[in-house]
């Protein structure tokens, strides 16, 4: 077949995206299907795996009208990490998928303790997969007893595409059940959550062939190869070309992350820094994660009654130009709307404004939110640096990358060059499609190609003194935030 095409599928939390990409890296067609999240109780976050499959079918149905669909030779998968899809022995889904931002397993994460953190690459946290299974064992014993296999979200799509229970190293690393350095299941942590290695899927590398397509009625050949794929962050890294030690990027989407690529497993569990396997062999990445990123801007847009996020951004630029230092009286914002991971590891922590006055405007609140997310990323970056990782320039991807103001503000806060990329909103889909070609023994040149740079933002030295002063105040508010979250009296004279 001439002019082969790869199908890249990215299963996000709010949307499933899919693209058709040729062997030169050109995106020939794209589509997206929205998804919803169920929150049956406070702190819970679930989705129905069947909804993912139906969204996948809808996306493929849309792409099927494009002539390139008939030339698809491979499929690459990317997906939200840390979710738990529970299967019975007949592959029936036993329970709603518990997602990455679900905080029901706080006590179970504490129970697991830090004893294996240097091997699994992370401290036990409520958002990771393993504590969720301990919660199920305690609260849903009948469901737990029926579990025959636990899959990550994108691997459920693979199951429906080929009938095989298979995962790969990067998603497996996010479960807390993997020996991250050895890239194999770690039995002691499985046993700590009441599971056996036989309940885990087979593991392959992200660019390896995992299976052949067997699903009927999709309009695709039975010879289509399905690559191992990977979790959304590492596959996005493949998409943008962040594949070698020293490369780094910031994801600014619903959540946020700051990532450094390494050639060895290098984390700092004590500071809630993750060390995960990359979607490529013999590569890892060190990551600081925030549970709320660009979602904070969406929140404050609604809070202020502003028409949309771009309108609020325009107000911020008009009243607080990025080239000028903001007054120290501008409110501060703690971005812990969903708790926080790096470096605080506290899913119960909550955010807030400090320094509000009668003169506060929507523009000031919008600025404070963007700055607060930036300060949260600086907290995370300093924790990542403590593991020995270093990056001189960060690619910025995700919905927040659309704001030039925010990109420049991040460069000023992090004191690093920040650059945006053309097509980065599809980076996980493109990375998945690249892994598809790798599974065919093709596309090695695409890995190094990356994406064309859209704009570069260098730190503005004139802004550094004010931002450093505001960051010091931001850090000083943490004790008050923890006191409010725990219900304890606010100490040290801080007013919240």
KAPE-V130439 format. One record per backbone hydrogen bond with DSSP energy under -0.5 kcal/mol. NH is the residue of the N-H (numbers start at 1). CO is the residue of the C=O. If there is no record, write none. Layout:
NH|CO + NH|CO
//
This chain:
5|71 + 6|21 + 7|74 + 8|6 + 8|19 + 9|7 + 9|76 + 10|17 + 11|9 + 11|78 + 12|10 + 12|15 + 16|33 + 17|10 + 17|15 + 18|31 + 19|8 + 20|29 + 21|6 + 22|26 + 23|4 + 25|22 + 28|20 + 28|26 + 29|20 + 31|18 + 33|16 + 35|14 + 38|46 + 44|41 + 46|38 + 47|97 + 49|47 + 51|48 + 52|48 + 53|49 + 54|50 + 55|51 + 56|52 + 57|53 + 58|54 + 59|55 + 60|56 + 61|57 + 62|58 + 63|59 + 64|60 + 65|62 + 66|63 + 69|66 + 70|67 + 71|68 + 72|69 + 73|5 + 74|5 + 75|225 + 76|7 + 78|9 + 79|230 + 80|11 + 84|98 + 85|83 + 85|151 + 86|84 + 87|85 + 87|149 + 88|92 + 91|88 + 94|86 + 95|86 + 97|47 + 98|84 + 99|45 + 99|97 + 102|99 + 103|43 + 106|103 + 109|105 + 110|106 + 111|107 + 112|108 + 113|109 + 117|114 + 119|116 + 120|116 + 121|117 + 128|125 + 129|174 + 130|175 + 132|128 + 132|129 + 133|129 + 133|130 + 134|130 + 135|131 + 136|132 + 137|133 + 138|134 + 139|135 + 140|136 + 144|140 + 145|141 + 146|142 + 146|143 + 147|144 + 148|87 + 149|87 + 150|199 + 151|85 + 155|152 + 156|152 + 156|153 + 157|153 + 158|154 + 159|155 + 160|156 + 161|157 + 162|158 + 163|158 + 163|159 + 166|164 + 167|202 + 169|204 + 172|168 + 173|169 + 174|170 + 174|171 + 175|172 + 176|173 + 177|172 + 179|184 + 180|119 + 180|178 + 183|179 + 184|179 + 186|177 + 187|185 + 189|186 + 190|186 + 191|187 + 192|188 + 193|189 + 193|190 + 194|191 + 195|190 + 199|196 + 200|197 + 201|150 + 202|165 + 204|167 + 208|205 + 210|226 + 211|226 + 213|224 + 214|161 + 215|161 + 224|221 + 225|73 + 226|211 + 227|75 + 227|225 + 228|208 + 229|206 + 230|77 + 232|79 + 235|231 + 236|232 + 237|233 + 238|234 + 239|235 + 240|236 + 241|237 + 242|237 + 243|241 + 246|261 + 247|244 + 249|259 + 250|395 + 251|257 + 252|250 + 252|397 + 253|255 + 256|290 + 257|251 + 258|288 + 259|249 + 260|286 + 261|247 + 262|284 + 266|264 + 268|273 + 271|268 + 272|269 + 273|268 + 274|287 + 275|121 + 276|285 + 278|283 + 283|280 + 284|262 + 285|276 + 286|260 + 287|274 + 288|258 + 290|256 + 293|254 + 294|253 + 294|255 + 295|253 + 295|254 + 296|293 + 297|294 + 298|294 + 299|295 + 300|296 + 301|297 + 302|298 + 303|299 + 304|300 + 305|301 + 305|302 + 306|301 + 312|308 + 313|309 + 314|310 + 315|311 + 316|312 + 317|313 + 318|314 + 319|315 + 320|316 + 324|321 + 330|327 + 332|354 + 334|352 + 335|333 + 336|334 + 337|335 + 338|339 + 339|336 + 340|346 + 341|289 + 342|289 + 343|271 + 345|341 + 346|340 + 349|346 + 351|336 + 352|334 + 354|332 + 360|357 + 365|361 + 366|362 + 367|363 + 368|364 + 369|365 + 370|366 + 371|367 + 372|368 + 373|369 + 374|370 + 375|371 + 376|372 + 377|373 + 378|374 + 379|375 + 380|376 + 381|377 + 382|378 + 383|379 + 384|380 + 385|381 + 386|382 + 387|384 + 388|385 + 389|384 + 392|246 + 394|417 + 395|248 + 396|419 + 397|250 + 397|395 + 400|252 + 401|398 + 402|399 + 403|400 + 404|402 + 407|403 + 408|404 + 409|405 + 410|406 + 411|407 + 412|408 + 413|409 + 414|410 + 415|411 + 416|411 + 417|392 + 418|457 + 419|394 + 420|455 + 421|396 + 422|452 + 424|421 + 426|423 + 427|424 + 430|426 + 431|427 + 432|428 + 433|429 + 434|430 + 435|431 + 436|432 + 437|433 + 438|434 + 439|435 + 440|436 + 440|437 + 441|438 + 442|437 + 446|443 + 447|443 + 447|444 + 448|444 + 449|445 + 450|446 + 451|240 + 454|420 + 455|420 + 457|418 + 461|459 + 463|460 + 464|460 + 464|461 + 467|463 + 468|464 + 469|465 + 470|466 + 471|467 + 472|468 + 473|469 + 474|470 + 475|471 + 476|472 + 477|473 + 477|474 + 478|475 + 481|477 + 482|478 + 483|479 + 484|480 + 485|481 + 486|482 + 487|483 + 488|483 + 494|491
//
